[in-house]
Amino acid sequence: MECPVARSLERVGEWWSILILRDAIYGMTRFDEFQKNLKIAPNILTRRLTALVDAGLLERRRYCERPPRDEYILTQRGRDFRPVLHSLQAWGNKHFAPEGVSVMLVDKTTGQPAEPILVDRLTGKPITDATHANAAGPAAGARVQKRLGKSRKTAAAP
């Protein structure tokens, strides 16, 4: 599919994958750490780790030859998932935590709760329905162009 959401979900849409990435972002690297924390069957964990390595989100590195043991290190692509994880966490806390917040994002210096928002890196403006919209990109096929419209406002070149 041409849709970037569909392409992303193809790589991380299975819930074990997101939880493995969460644990990797928290610093876990070893099979037994993931298995113990997630209480996941070894065969499922093996499949999900392989898929995340194949998708370029994790890198497999050998840390022991006898017996052969690998660790799984976040790649830049995997580290770039961090804001997605923070957004999912905030959304889940807001809508699906009737008992209250169990995990929250905080400012490391002050310890105060933080609320992630999506901001345009170029302008610093928060992205809202009132200020931003999806538009067909340069590589959009006919179907996407038809759905999103052919025209889009672009910033003037410097």
Order of alpha helices (4+ residues) and beta strands (2+ residues): alpha-alpha-alpha-alpha-beta-beta-alpha-alpha-alpha
